[in-house]
Amino acid sequence: MSAYKYNDLIKLTTQYAHRMNYLSNRIFGEVARATNSKSMKVVKMYSEEPTEKRDYVINWYPRHVETHILMKNLRLYGLFRDEHEDFKEEMKRMRKLRGKAPPKKGEGKRSKK
């Protein structure tokens, strides 16, 4: 049987033609029964890849958190120099030398009463 005859058989209104068309649609992942356009919209939506798994959605924003943690670890290993962090540490150290650092836990004004 050629493909031409198969197409003619599917177009017939016999019960066999309806069943064959239904099975064909089920096998090839098409909609088995005829539906309206509203339902077809839902079928199309579920047949596509979910938006939260699309590559451009996942990589929309740069990875600031991962980059920050990486730079922090590299700084601890001595492979990266962060001048602003160095400045902040130096200012903290200078305040401590001058006696301006925050008191340790349990040595504040309220605990002395």
Secondary structure as UniProt FT lines:
FT   HELIX           3..11
FT   HELIX           15..27
FT   TURN            28..29
FT   HELIX           37..47
FT   HELIX           51..53
FT   HELIX           55..58
FT   HELIX           64..77
FT   HELIX           83..98
FT   TURN            105..106
FT   HELIX           110..112
//
